[in-house]
Amino acid sequence: MTDLGLEVHRIAADSEATLEGGDVIFTGTEFFVGESTQSNKAGHKILAETFPEYPVHSIYVHPPEVHLKGFAAMAAPGIIALVDGENGRNGWKEMCEKSSYRYKAIWLPEDCAENCIYVNGTIIHGPERQFPKSYKILTEALADYPRIEVSTEEVYKICAALTCQCLLF
């Protein structure tokens, strides 16, 4: 990885620690990390130790939701997309209470419509045919950004979303 210009962090093994990518949202200034069936406080502690320059905030993920990204995602700088439901509202409340930064929320009515990716100045998100109720809200709120639409209809059948298919570095 170092030959790609990437900084490599080695972490001490902790048999109790769990941290799943679907529970980690990096905003550029801090981490929001889901406390879920897949990630725990010991995993959050290791993340905080690995990146001491960034605050790490634990956000409780209410079952049956499995991951933080099941109801929230970083849509663009300072903008968080959320599912307009109980988990989204509870998660947003916790984010606002724990962060000293004030984000803008985009509320979307469909599950998985919030699951977008902001990378290299571009937003990758689901198409209108997959999220007809959320598409207009999302695209109007993010009109100032280049966007790429990617269908996740097939992986959605096995309860996966866009961020489940990505490896970014």
N, C-alpha and C positions, 0 to 999 in steps of 0.2 A: 504494500500500500504506500510505503514511503516513496517508491519510484513514481507514484502518481501525484506526489506533492501533498499527500494527506498526512495529517498528524495522527499518530497511533497512540491510543491510550490503553494501557494494560491495567486491568482491575484485579484486585485480590479476590479469590474465590470465596464465596459465602454460600454454603449449601442451603441456607434459608431464603436467600434473595431471589426474587423473580421480577423481571422487567420485560414487558412485551412491547414491541414497536407501536402497536395500535393504541397504546396508552400514553404515548409521548408526543406532546405538541411543543415545538420550539418556536417561540415568537420572534426571536432575534434579540430579545432582552431578558427572557426568562423561560423556564420550562413549566408547563402544566403537565402533571403526570397522574394518570388514573390509578386510583386504589381500587382494584377490581379482582376478579377471580384469577386474572392472569399476571398481575403485578402487585407487589406489596411494599410496605414501608422500608424494608431492608433493601429492596431494589432501588427505591427512591433515594435512599441514603448513599448508595454507591454512585448513582448518577450525580448527586450533589458533590460528592468527593472528587469525582472525575472532572467535573466542570465547576470549580469553586467560584469562578467569576460570574456565574449566573444563578439567580435564585431558583429554587425548585419548589413548586407548590403542589401538594397532593390534593387531588379532586376525587371525591368519592363517586364511584360508578354504581348506581343502584341496579341490582338485578331486576329483570333478566338481561339487561344490557351487559355485554361482555367487555367492551373497551370504551375508553374516553372518546376515541374517534368515531364511535357509534352514534354520537350526538354532537360533536364539536370538531372543528378543523380550522387551521389558520388559512384564511382565504387570501389575504394580502397583508401588507404591512399595516398593523394596527386594526385589522378587521378579522373577526372570528365569525365563521358561519356555524349556526346551531339549528338543531331540529326544534321546532316549536312544539315542545311536549314537556312532560314532567322532568325527564332526565336533562333535557336542554336547559330548562329554567333553573333547576337545582344546580347544575354545573356552572351556569353563567353567574348565578348568585355567589357561589363559592369563589369563582375566578375574580369577580369584582371585589370581594371582601379581602382576598389574599394578595392581590397585585396592587402595586402603587402606580402602575401604568393604567390609563383608561383606554380600553378598546371600544371599537364600534361593533355592535352585533348585527348580523344579518339573520333574520328568523325565517326558516324554511319549513313548509308544512309536510314534506315527505321525508321518510326515513331514508338515509344514505344520500340525499341530495346535498347535504352539507359536506360530504366527504370529497373535498377538493384538495388540490395541491398547488401551492405557490412556489415556483422554482424559476430562477433566472429572470424574474420580472414578468413571468407569464403564469396565468392561472389555468390549470387543467381541471376540467369538471365534466359531469355527465351531460348527455344531450337532452333536448326538449322532449323527445319521444319517450325517454325513460323517466323524466321528472317534469311532467307538463305543468303541475301546479307551482313548482319551485323555480323553474327555468327563468321566467320573466323577472322575478324578484332578484335572483342571483345575478343575472346579466345586467340588469339596470343598476344594481348597487356596485357592480364591478366594471362599469362601462369604460372607465379610464385605463383599463389594463388589457393587454393582449390576452386572448383566451384560446384554448384548444379544447374541443369536445372529444371525450373518449367514452365509448359505451362500456358499461360494466354489466350488461344484461345477463351474460352467461355466468360470470362468477357470482353475481347476485343470487343466482339460483342455489348456490351453496353457502349463502350468508356471508359472502365476501364483498369487499368494496374496492374502490379505486386505489386507496393507499395500501391495501393488502397485496397489490401487484407491483409495488414500486420499491426500488432500491436507489436512494439518492445519496450522492456524496459530492 
